[in-house]
Amino acid sequence: MENEIEKLEVKISYLEKQNEDLSDMIYSLEEDLKREKKRVDFLERKIGDLIEELSPDRPSRKPPHY
């Protein structure tokens, strides 16, 4: 009986460690995802600006309210 309890405690210990590791990984991935979303947003704005700039029917300047 004692041996079985000890085995269960060891298993629980491993599972707790694995759970912590997975939680840390998820947090890290979330931070990476936030950073990449910011990069994508920036690039989308830049591409939009370039398309607008290269458009043949584009006025020479943006109106002052922009």
N, C-alpha and C positions, 0 to 999 in steps of 0.2 A: 504493500500500500504506500509506504513512504517513497519507494522508488518511483512509483507511478506519479505521485504528486510532484516529485522532483522533475520528472520528464515533462510534465505539463508546465511547470514553472519555466523550464528552459525554453520550451516551445513558445510560451507567451512572451518571454524575453526577446527571442528572435523576431517574433511578429511585431512587437512594439518597436524594435529597432528598424525593421523594414518599413513600418508605417511612417516613422520619422523621416527616413531617407526618401520615401516617396513624396511626402509632404514638402520636403525641401526641394525636390526636383520640380514639383508642380509650381511652387512659388517662383523658382528660377525661370521656368518656362513662361509663366505669366508675365514676368518682368521683360523677358525677351520679346514676347508678343506685343506688349505695350510699346516697346522701343521700335519694333518693326512697323507697327501701325503708324507711329509718328513719321517714320521715314517714308512710308507709302503716301501718307497725306501730303507731306512736303513735295514729293516727286510729282504727285497728281497736280498740285498747284503750279509747280514749275512747268510741267508739260502743257497745262492749260494756258499759262502765260506765253509760252513759246508758240503755241498754235495761234493764239490771238495776235501775237507780234508778227507772225509770218503770213497771216491772212491777207490776201490781196485787197479785199474790200474794207480793210481796217482803217479807221480814221488815224491821223498822225499822232493824236494824243487821246488819252482817256479824259472824259469830262471831269471837272473839278470835284464833283460829288463822289468820285471813286477815291 
